[in-house]
Amino acid sequence: MSKPFLSIERLTQRFPDGQGGTLTVFENASFGIEKGEFVCILGHSGCGKSTIMNILAGLAEPTSGVVKMDGLEVAGPSLDRGVVFQNYSLLPWLSTLKNVIFGVKARYPDWPRDKVEAHARDYLAKVGLEGDVVHRKPSQLSGGMRQRVSIARAFANHPKLLLLDEPFGALDALTRGTIQDELLKIWGGTEQTVFMITHDIDEAILLADRILLMTNGPYARVAESVEISIPRPRNRTEIVEHPNYYTIRNHLVQFLGQRSKEMAGERIEGEDLRPETVRIDQAAAPATEDNPDKPPLRAVNE
Ligand SMILES: Nc1ncnc2c1ncn2[C@@H]1O[C@H](COP(=O)(O)OP(=O)(O)OP(=O)(O)O)[C@@H](O)[C@H]1O
């Protein structure tokens, strides 16, 4: 089998637990992400999602294991990997436009000034920021606008991998909805691979090709990889009509509400613990007479 674009191999993270012992957040976690995939990760607070993201970004080193992108080991941060955090991380002394230009200049040092500026404006326009607003400083923008700038800045740099750590966590539901749509639009036109942490099940179903489900820690595991068998383009109002929507949603709710806790702390021996692939497709296998209300669910081990 050929290696995926991003390959997480036997990742283990231990921290001192503050009482003279060791906390094992996860052990021998392995999974892959294909080029162009949009993958969300769901799990309860403290299971280790941000730790995984920081390792993928090259901002932290695991206790053991490796991450490879395009076959090369991730060691330290790189412009090939863009990160968007919940707290925006814009440069407060620069205007909106200059915040984006700053990143583009670093990425494409040979581009002439006007090309850099046009490119930055183009990406800001894709998230609905045009006109005078691009000259405002971050402190003069609303939370939703600031997050749009962060997303425009990240996409404008064409990173091979985009890491989003709960980018909409601090936004109200309406703004969140609009920016999710913008994110889908901006991602749809690229080959970009996205790995995103969210706590919002509906957001994950709307955006993702695949959702990774983590059990509670310690010894958390990426237990399942749930394929979102709903065609694109998707939109918030129509997606709920799809026959797979509620079956997938119920599966995720059940995992997070019950199974993630039942499996908590379970230490599984193994060198290479991979998630089980779950495909839920009502259309492919409709409910039968013997089994009228239990949706068919196929779990495939890869
Ligand atoms: N530098 C550190 N030193 C010690 N323990 C740490 C450190 N960083 C994280 N942890 C612990 O590792 C575990 C995983 O933390 P992490 O932030 O990755 O969780 P998370 O799933 O992202 O949580 P949330 O959803 O609340 O952001 C937690 O128990 C946390 O307390």
The ligand as a Gaussian input file, in Angstrom:
#p B3LYP/6-31G(d) Opt

LIG

0 1
 N        3.036000      20.871000      28.358000
 C        2.264000      20.032000      29.056000
 N        2.668000      19.538000      30.243000
 C        1.917000      18.666000      30.958000
 N        0.713000      18.220000      30.542000
 C        0.250000      18.678000      29.373000
 C        0.988000      19.611000      28.565000
 N        0.270000      19.881000      27.436000
 C       -0.872000      19.165000      27.545000
 N       -0.886000      18.439000      28.685000
 C       -1.931000      17.481000      29.111000
 O       -2.145000      16.599000      28.023000
 C       -3.507000      16.275000      27.870000
 C       -3.973000      16.609000      26.471000
 O       -4.006000      18.029000      26.301000
 P       -4.533000      18.713000      24.936000
 O       -4.455000      20.183000      25.114000
 O       -3.832000      18.121000      23.789000
 O       -6.068000      18.251000      24.932000
 P       -7.254000      18.667000      23.941000
 O       -7.912000      17.416000      23.535000
 O       -6.735000      19.555000      22.868000
 O       -8.188000      19.497000      24.928000
 P       -9.203000      20.734000      24.606000
 O      -10.281000      20.168000      23.773000
 O       -9.665000      21.118000      25.973000
 O       -8.382000      21.785000      23.938000
 C       -4.232000      17.039000      28.996000
 O       -4.419000      16.168000      30.077000
 C       -3.271000      18.143000      29.344000
 O       -3.424000      18.513000      30.682000

